[in-house]
């Protein structure tokens, strides 16, 4: 465990969320390694908090797929597996297809403007080399697409999946040495929506996701 682990303080958040964000960032950065035990007492002493917010934060990490509790061993940082990656992104691929079909029928000009704005924010984020900022900007771009589908039930399902997606999205943008391909794919998606070309957008979105799967698969294999 990194000796530099410190609370990422935010006075506007409950302590449980502050601890969660601290541990989440440590896992994503690699300060807490896959398979490393998350011992409540040790973490509480390290971060200067009681065990209660640590316990609550670990539950939140489990919901996001970043931690797992092993019988008789306790909680530990979850290992990324190719099976988990494939399972999550297969579901995402199907949801993307549904969202594209709905969005091509229902999107408004204002939403297209919003999507273009989200792409520009993503381009700016790639220049920062801040993986978290890039990840959030990419996520927001896709969130606009789901809002364009104008189906709150679909958005709810996607929101539930988003937490499990985040780690893989983060690994993708963290390891991506060139973001030009992502920017090109985002531009192609916008072009397809402008033409209301459902088949074209579905193809680009599928390729977009396949590229992510292959990139993260290489990361996982490199950690084995």
N, C-alpha and C positions, 0 to 999 in steps of 0.2 A: 504494500500500500504506500502511496506517495506520502512523504513526510510533509509535503506542501499543502495537503488537503485542508482547506479553510472554508468556512461558510460563505456562500455567495449572497451577502446580505441584501435584502430588499424590505424596507420598512413597511411597504404596503401589503406584503404577503404574510399569511399565517406561518408560524415557525415550521410546521410540517412541510409546507410548500418550499420554504427556503432550504430545508434539509434535502428534500426531494431534488430540487434543481441542482444543489451542490453535488449530490451523489450521481445524478444523471449526467451532468457535465463531466465528472471524473471518469465515468464509464465510457462515454463517447470519446473523450480525449485519450483514453487508454491508461489513465493514472490508476484506475481499478481494472485489473485484467480479467478476462474470461476465466471462470472457475475460482476466482478469488472469493474467500468467505467474507460475508458481510456480518460481522459480529456486533451485536447491538451495543454491548458495554464498551468495546474498543472504540466504535464510531462515536458513541456518546461522549466519551472522554476526549477523543480527538477534536470533536467539533464544539465541545463545551456546552452540551445540551443534555436533557434527560433522555431516557431510553424510549419514552412514548413517541416523540416525533420521529425518532429513528425507525421505530416499528411501523409507524404509519407510512413513512416514506418508502420503506422496503415493500410494503403492500402495493403502493403506487408504481414502483419499479416493476413489480411482477405483472401488473396489468399492462404495462408497456412492453413486456417481453424482455426487459433488461436484467431482471433478476429471477431466480427460481429457488424454491425451497425444497431441499432434499431431505427425506425422512432420516432422522437420527444424525444429520449433519448440519441442518440449518440452512439459512439463506446464503446464496452466492451469486456472483455475477454470471448471468446466463451466457452460454457459448452460442455463437451464431452457427447455424447448420444450414447446409444446402437445402435440406428438406423444408425447414421453416421458411427459408427465403422463397422457395418455389411455391409453397402453400399460400403465403401471404400475397405474393404478386400475381398468382393465378386469379385470386379473388379480385384483386385490384384491376386486372385486365378486363374481367367481365363487367365490373362496375363502370370502367371507362367507356366500354362499348355502349352501355345503356345511357350513360350521361351524354355521350356524343349524339346519339340518336335523338334524345329529347332536346338537347341544346340547339341542334340544327333546325329544329322545328319552332323553337320558342325564343331564341336569343333576340335581344334588342340591340340597337345601335349603341346605346349607352354602355351596354355590357361589353361590346367589342372594344370600345374606348378603354374600359376598365381593364380588359385583358391585355391590350397593348401597353397600358401603363404598368401593369404587373410585369410584363416582359422587360420593360426598361429598368424597373427596380432590380430585377434579377441580373441584368447585364451590369449594372452598377455594383451589385453585391459581389459578382465574380472578380471584380478588380480589387476588392478589399482583401481577398485571400482568407477571409474569415469563414470557416466551414459552417459554423452555426448560422451566420447571417445568410450565406448562400442557400443553405438548406431551407431556411424559413421563407426566403424569397421564392424558391422553386415550389415549395408547398403552397404558397399563396397563389401563384400562377394557376396551379391545378384546382385550388379552391374556387377560383372565379369560374372555371369551366363547370364545376358542379353546381354553382349557383345559377349559371346560365340554363341548366336543365330544368330549373323551376320546379323541383320536387323535394320538399322538405324531408320526406321519409328517406329518400336516397342520400341526402346530405347527412342525416343522422347515422345511417349505416357507415358511410365513409368516415365520419368523425370517430366512430368506434374502432375502425380499422387503422386510422391515422397513427395512433400511438404505437401500434405494432410495425407500421411502415417506417417510422422516423429513423430508427437505427440503421436500416438498410439505405435509406435516402442519404443519411449523414455519411455513411461509409462511401457511398458513390461519389458525392461531391468532394469529400475529403481526399480521395485517391485520384480524382480526375485532374490530370496535369493540364489539360486544355478544355476550356468551357465553350469553345466555339461550336462544337457539335450540338451541345445542349441549346445554345442560343439559336442555331440554325433550325433545330427541331421545333422550338417554340414558335419561331417565325412561320414555319410551314404549317403548324397547327392553326395559327391565326389566319393565314391565307385560306386554309380549307374552310374555316368557319365563315369567313367573308363571302365565300362562294356557296355556303350551305352544302358543301360536298361531303356528305356523311361518310361514304366509302373511303375517301381520301384521308379524312381526319382520323378515322378508325385505324387505318394502316399506319399513319404517322405515330399515333399514340401507342400502338402495339410495338412498333420498332423502338420507340422511346423507352418503353418498359423493358423490352428484351435487352437493350444495351445496358440498362441498369442491372438486370439480373446477371448478365455475363461479367460485368465489372465487379460486382459484389461477390460473385462466386469465386473470382480470382483472389479476392481478399481473404475469403474464408479458407480456401485451399492453402494460402500462404501462411495461415496461422496454425495449420494442422501439424 
